[in-house]
Amino acid sequence: MSSYLNVSRCLFGVCICPKTYYISQHSNIIHDGSLTLPMIGAIIYDLPSLRYVYCFTFICLSLIGLINNIFSIMTFIRERIRYTICGVYLIFYSIFSLILMILIITNVIIAIYYDKYIFRLWACYGYPYLLTITIYISMLISSTIVIEHLCHLFFNFDQLRSRKQSIQIIICFFLIVSILNLDKIFGRTLSIDQFGYYSCSYRHPLFKYWSNSLYYIYIIIPCCIHFTCLICILLILIKRHPLRKIILYQSYFTPSVFIIFCMVSNGLYLYLFDFHLTYSSGYLIRLHIGFIFLLYTPQIFTYMIYVMPNNDYVKEFYQIWFYRKLCCCFYDKQRYRIDFEVLNILCAARSSSELIKTV
């Protein structure tokens, strides 16, 4: 196996190989190009019987993410939440997570129509770029939320202060992440060799190193922020409250614990293990996909990590029209069922009394 395969890395499901490798290795040409998306490639390269399983899994996870983030947005746009600083951050976090869920669904569409040139262009340029900036921005916003929680606890910052600052911070995040990741578009080229096979490769090795560096920066720094703020928040809560009451403040530390676990697990896997789609067994491909999905997990379960641990947010969720309509529907059905049972009992009692009178 070549030295290239010994130093390859796959970030966000993207494996980059030098274009010269594929031109020189005619016997091992990958039909889907040198830039391969393992979630898409797994459907193509793995057992044909598992293709429907992959599609079903992607669709189910995307639907779970869509439902979670739609419920989150409906909760966060409530008046008592959207007027707070954290409410603004949470709304944008849910929006970027919603975009990520839509991108995950496109994995199935790309895999089905990957032979078409327009979908190869999308897989080479558009998909990795949008996927990267949505995950990076979500990570930065989550870090800002935990910092805001710490400032509220320790410095007693007003949650209802001007929201212009939070919007400006999010715009800065968007501009910085979008500009720094332009190598996903302008640093790559989709070319065809003399055998008619497409390859999507970096124009220069420096672009690959830049992409790898950004990945670890956007993972390590937010994780360090989450960990530091988590320790500070726990120390403040332990100092102010008995240990048995700390669980009442789980909304401050539940998201950070979950995000740290997912990001650190994915980062350690990518750092410790070399992976290449075509030269890996089916087991390794599925394992790799599982660790890649760890990057998406915080965005998939937005409602569960940000709304459910917070009693105030849950109460606001109970006030949205969808939940109230759903409750009314179930209440009406239960009431009709009880009324029907009561009528049956009354009818049975009446028939019994009439029979006794007849006798």
ABEGO torsion letter per residue (X at the ends): XBAAAAABBBBGGBBBBBAAAAAABAAABBAAEABBBAAAAAAAABBAAAAAAAAAAAAAAAAAAAAAAAAAAAAAABAAAAABAAAAAAAAAAAAAAAAAAAAAAAAAAAAAAABAAAAAAAAAAAAAAAAAAAAAAAAAAAAAAAAAAAAAAAGBBAABBAAAAAAAAAAAAAAAAAAAAAAAAABBBBBBAAGBBBBBBABAAAAAAAAAAAAAAAAAAAAAAAAAAAAAAAAAAAABBAAAAAAAAAAAAAAAAAAAAAAAAAAAAAABBBBAAABBAAAAAAAAAAAAAAAAAAAAAAAAAAAABAAAAAAAAABAAAAAAAAAAAAAAAAAAAAAAAAAAAAAAAAAAAAAAX
